[in-house]
Amino acid sequence: MSTQFAFHGGVHPPENKRQSTGGPIQVAPIPERLIVPLSQHIGAPSEVVVSVGQRVLKGQVIAEAVGRISVNVHAPSSGVVEAIESRPVPHISGMSAPCVVIRTDGQDEWCEHQGLEDYKAVPKQELIDFIRHHGISGMGGAGFPTDVKLHLGDDHIVNTLILNAMECEPYITADDMLLREYAEQVVKGIEVIAHLLQPHHVMIGIEDNKPQAIRALEQAVTHSPLTIDIVVVPTVYPSGGEKQLIKLLTGIEVPSGKIPADVGIVCQNVGTAAAIQEAVAEGVPLISRIVTLTGDALGHPHNMRALIGTPLETLLQAAEVKSAELYRLVVGGPMMGFTVDTSAIPMIKTTNCIIAATEDEMPPAPPANPCIRCGMCEQVCPAELLPQQLHWFAKGKEFDKAKHHNLFDCIECGACSYVCPSNIPLVQYYRFAKAEIRAEEEQQRKAEHARIRFEARQARLEQEKVEKELRRKQRAEEAAKAQAVKKDKAASVAEEKPAASAEPDLKTLKTAAAVSRTKLKKAQKALADAESKGLDGLDQLRQTVTELEAKAEAAETAYQQAQSAPPAAPVVDVKQLKTNAAVARTKLKQAEKALAKAQESGADNIAELEARLAEQKAKTEAAQTAYDQAESGSAPAAAPAVNLDELKATADAALAKVEKARQALAAAEASGSPAVDKMRAGVEKLQSKYAEAQAEYDQAAGAGAARPAVDNRAELKADMDALQAKVEKARQALADAEASASPAVEKMRAGVDKLQSKYDAARSEYEQAEAAFSAAPAANAQLDELRSDLEAMQAKVAKARDALEKAIVSGSPAVEKMRAGVDKLAAKQTELEQEYLQAGGERVVEETQPEVDPKALKQQVSIMRTKLKKAQAALEAADPSEQAELQAEVNRLEALHEEAKEAFDAYEQKQVNLAAAEGIDLKQLKIDAAMARAAVTKAERALSKAREENTEELPGIEQQLVAAQQEAEQLNQTLSRFTD
């Protein structure tokens, strides 16, 4: 029967089909090696289930389907798996893909296989699984898994089943010859498909240029219980397109973005129907297919049944290829096929034609010219698109617009390129745009998935935070209850056994008062918040505030009373007085030695040292007198009232806090933090606490009136100068505002006054510090000067040593001269340090840069390498949904591992350079040291054996051991200079 429907567009290129239909289908030879790709279909590649070296039989599963859209892959012939590796495969991009390479044994031995005696008696799902297991996929197009089309689900009702026998593209005659010779097998396959889908109407669409195939079909359908309509349509390209065929046979148009099943239609290729019949009836998987070998470069064009995985060169040789005339090798037809560069690639389940063309038959494409907007491409487009507009969008990378103009409805038939007078490769532009859009959508999907994972993680962390806070509150409540019980118990014990009267602990009372004030402030703030928000429980909060006010007042009163209480009568610590006298005598001896040394060397400061000696004699006599009086009983003695170690520790801790606060303040000032003023006030507060602690220690130690321990005059002056600059700048701005009658004058004047008050306070503080240091004894000023000189000299020595090390590494000729300079500076530093210590100063610890620990560096490299390996293993085993996040972690660990390795390599290279500067090969030195250690071990063993046997060689062996130990010790000492 014919049809009254038609689709838009289409072309009539030369058919070139007669060349390959002159003879019957022949069987291709079994090649020496079969190259079976794991991905011969749309969807996920199959997963290999065989191993290298394993023998496989014909029809055996060598790769199993992964996921819903996938199919099994079977061994086309018997042999041994020679390799599982990436090989070039038939693809428009010339890509490589994983393949199973089978070295055939020529026996073509089958595995056990069996068909179904009565497929109608088998449950439909089992029948579909049977077809899936045998690896059946579409053989006329992109290779869509057939079992998916046979099980569409309850939401799709199939009204019409269409078998595609159009084979509209030039040169290809595989389906034509299949119908001529195996029409009955095709019809039986249609019956299996109809049994599964239960369609109301079955149609076979075929072009009128295949009269022999039409007659064979008509004869075959007469024996079928189905009512099958054979619809003969006029020859036009691309009538074999799925949507175009549906329009031709039924007049129904499949909407954009939909599939035929959405309109109740399923299409299958006649080759697929034959493969289904062969699998169901005989249990034969899809391991071979009919392929057309044609083109003017072949001596014997014809159709062959070839094994999947057969290299193209084997088929070309069977078709008597003329290598000298072969210009282009095309897989597929001339309209939708693609040129390949090598004949070593294998044929796959969708390979229906191989064209070996000469240069005259398929000459090079002429250069493309600008579009002349003739509109011919639109006239022939079977999908009713605007090819010209899509070309501009693809060329301009306006992919959103191309997608909006239904780019993905393009079937890439090539009709537009065929008729284009400007020779523009339009299909290539469309393929490029589709690939870019798919890549962008995949990226968006990954980003969306990452966003969802991130939000889920944040929610989980927030929930954990809430739970942690709840647990913390619960622990706090339990601790408060336990503390209350403890206090009650302590109070009851105190009532039963009143403590002896003792002097109040000012520090404890002060802390208790501060804690009470803090609790009161928190309670008052909580009450204010509750009142502003109108919350419940206000009465309880007010009662709490009242109770805390009473406690705070009581604690403050106790502290004030203890502070104002008259001091207890001083007590004398005989042991401490004895210690003070001994210290004074030691300092006197040091002063005498310093004066004697100065007199011998004729120094300029003899007068100062004499004055210091006289002062120290007076102090020594006073300390000795106080001790003698206490020892004789003229002064009351008591247990030690003051612990000097604790006072010193308190002062040192306060100083550390001051230094730390100053560093934080400097960093905040550098970053422009708004908290600078608050931090400066904190520094001043800590400074005052430190001054108090130091004064208390000096007084207890009998140091007398001394200068402030920390000289912060420079910092105070810098603060004063900065505030002065701000005042001047603010006054200038105020003058400008007054001149321009700005409404912000009053506000700016208030700001100037505020800055002026800050400046006055800073100046007062600086003047007080200056006066305090000016009033200090001259000896303290001299001590400061000595300390300053010593620190400056330490800095010079450190700088000179760094320069010397760089010179050694770079091989500078001035190394010896620089080393002498370093020694001279180090000698001066030693002299200054001795002079400073003799003057009563404490040892100045020279700040040094932390040494590099090679063991730590090497351990860090090992740790990072271990973490990186674990992350890589997790990435390989992870689901695709988790790979993006794991890949980011792998990248991070790779960077950390590389950083650690660079640090360790840099250290080793530095040591090698330092050794080389002294003419030492560090690598050889390590070898020599290892050999020396081995020689020591060997000599020790020999000595032990000689002692057991009491041989005459014992003295000689002992001498050898001593010599080996000396050599090893010398080498190890040299090596330690560069490795420790």
Summary of the structure (lengths in Angstrom):
residues: 980
radius of gyration: 49.1
end to end distance: 96.1
largest distance: 143.9
contacts: 2851
relative contact order: 0.05
helix: 59%
strand: 10%
